[in-house]
Amino acid sequence: MFEIGNSLREARERQGLGYPEIELATKIRAKYIRALEEEDFTSIPGDAYIRGFLRTYADYLGLDSDVYVDEYASRFITSWRDELPPRPERRRVPRHERPFERRAVLLVLAGIVVVTALVFAAWQIPGSSKPAGGTTQKQQRKSAPARQLVLRGVGRGTYVEVRRNKASGKVDFQGTIGTGETKLAGDHFYLLVRNPAGVRVTLDGRPVALPAAHNLCVLVTPRQTTRVCG
């Protein structure tokens, strides 16, 4: 568990950002940004707004927004029924209006059928094919190499626990890192490191800087490393 507000405030101050600048970029009012940093969630109207503001603000600061939303949900979220809008009253349609209503529905359905037929006919024209851009993007996704987290022990090594995405995520590795390298595919990891001096970490070939603190907890992503505890 980490402090949502302090983590957001520290990230903002590290980047030298002010509330007016953030308000202009994210469209979130400054008073709600302060409420997020102070964890004063009662000042924000509803869980849906809180989660939306958290996700937008964390993304703007270059943080992993899923981690902040999940942490809020596990500690503060109220019943989902509180977010449901009131059920609108159904208007009874007079009988004399119903034939017109049926005709309108039939006209809409007829329009859908015509558009579908035109699209199908266009695809049957010789030489037509799927857009080249979509195929290229799929090929790029298939050919792009997967990112890797690499752990290498230094000296006697140290105990390391690696989880997928967040503190409650799936355990990918648990044990003492010694000589040699341990490689894990992915790009979002939660690390618990007993002694950071005993291990070297890289993500996608880039070194990951670990603060010198025992029992260190960090969130490692391609964009940055966020200290959670330790």
HUVENFEN-V358926 format. One record per residue. N is the residue number from 0. RES is the residue in three letters. PSI is psi as a letter, one per 40 degrees, with the letter a starting at -180 (* if undefined). Layout:
{{N	RES	PSI} {N	RES	PSI}}
This chain:
{{0	MET	h} {1	PHE	i} {2	GLU	h} {3	ILE	d} {4	GLY	d} {5	ASN	d} {6	SER	d} {7	LEU	d} {8	ARG	d} {9	GLU	d} {10	ALA	d} {11	ARG	d} {12	GLU	d} {13	ARG	d} {14	GLN	e} {15	GLY	f} {16	LEU	i} {17	GLY	i} {18	TYR	d} {19	PRO	d} {20	GLU	d} {21	ILE	d} {22	GLU	d} {23	LEU	d} {24	ALA	d} {25	THR	e} {26	LYS	e} {27	ILE	h} {28	ARG	i} {29	ALA	d} {30	LYS	d} {31	TYR	d} {32	ILE	d} {33	ARG	d} {34	ALA	d} {35	LEU	d} {36	GLU	d} {37	GLU	e} {38	GLU	f} {39	ASP	g} {40	PHE	e} {41	THR	e} {42	SER	e} {43	ILE	h} {44	PRO	g} {45	GLY	i} {46	ASP	d} {47	ALA	d} {48	TYR	d} {49	ILE	d} {50	ARG	d} {51	GLY	d} {52	PHE	d} {53	LEU	d} {54	ARG	d} {55	THR	d} {56	TYR	d} {57	ALA	d} {58	ASP	d} {59	TYR	d} {60	LEU	e} {61	GLY	f} {62	LEU	i} {63	ASP	h} {64	SER	d} {65	ASP	d} {66	VAL	d} {67	TYR	d} {68	VAL	d} {69	ASP	d} {70	GLU	d} {71	TYR	d} {72	ALA	d} {73	SER	d} {74	ARG	d} {75	PHE	e} {76	ILE	i} {77	THR	a} {78	SER	i} {79	TRP	d} {80	ARG	d} {81	ASP	d} {82	GLU	e} {83	LEU	h} {84	PRO	i} {85	PRO	i} {86	ARG	h} {87	PRO	i} {88	GLU	h} {89	ARG	h} {90	ARG	h} {91	ARG	h} {92	VAL	h} {93	PRO	i} {94	ARG	d} {95	HIS	e} {96	GLU	e} {97	ARG	d} {98	PRO	d} {99	PHE	d} {100	GLU	d} {101	ARG	d} {102	ARG	d} {103	ALA	d} {104	VAL	d} {105	LEU	d} {106	LEU	d} {107	VAL	d} {108	LEU	d} {109	ALA	d} {110	GLY	d} {111	ILE	d} {112	VAL	d} {113	VAL	d} {114	VAL	d} {115	THR	d} {116	ALA	d} {117	LEU	d} {118	VAL	d} {119	PHE	d} {120	ALA	d} {121	ALA	d} {122	TRP	d} {123	GLN	e} {124	ILE	h} {125	PRO	h} {126	GLY	e} {127	SER	i} {128	SER	i} {129	LYS	i} {130	PRO	h} {131	ALA	d} {132	GLY	d} {133	GLY	d} {134	THR	d} {135	THR	d} {136	GLN	d} {137	LYS	d} {138	GLN	d} {139	GLN	d} {140	ARG	d} {141	LYS	d} {142	SER	e} {143	ALA	h} {144	PRO	i} {145	ALA	i} {146	ARG	i} {147	GLN	h} {148	LEU	h} {149	VAL	h} {150	LEU	h} {151	ARG	h} {152	GLY	i} {153	VAL	h} {154	GLY	b} {155	ARG	e} {156	GLY	a} {157	THR	i} {158	TYR	h} {159	VAL	h} {160	GLU	h} {161	VAL	h} {162	ARG	i} {163	ARG	h} {164	ASN	d} {165	LYS	i} {166	ALA	d} {167	SER	e} {168	GLY	i} {169	LYS	h} {170	VAL	h} {171	ASP	d} {172	PHE	i} {173	GLN	h} {174	GLY	a} {175	THR	h} {176	ILE	h} {177	GLY	a} {178	THR	i} {179	GLY	a} {180	GLU	i} {181	THR	h} {182	LYS	h} {183	LEU	h} {184	ALA	h} {185	GLY	a} {186	ASP	e} {187	HIS	h} {188	PHE	i} {189	TYR	h} {190	LEU	h} {191	LEU	h} {192	VAL	h} {193	ARG	d} {194	ASN	g} {195	PRO	d} {196	ALA	e} {197	GLY	e} {198	VAL	i} {199	ARG	h} {200	VAL	h} {201	THR	i} {202	LEU	h} {203	ASP	f} {204	GLY	e} {205	ARG	h} {206	PRO	i} {207	VAL	h} {208	ALA	h} {209	LEU	h} {210	PRO	i} {211	ALA	g} {212	ALA	h} {213	HIS	i} {214	ASN	f} {215	LEU	h} {216	CYS	h} {217	VAL	i} {218	LEU	h} {219	VAL	h} {220	THR	i} {221	PRO	d} {222	ARG	d} {223	GLN	i} {224	THR	h} {225	THR	h} {226	ARG	h} {227	VAL	d} {228	CYS	i} {229	GLY	*}}
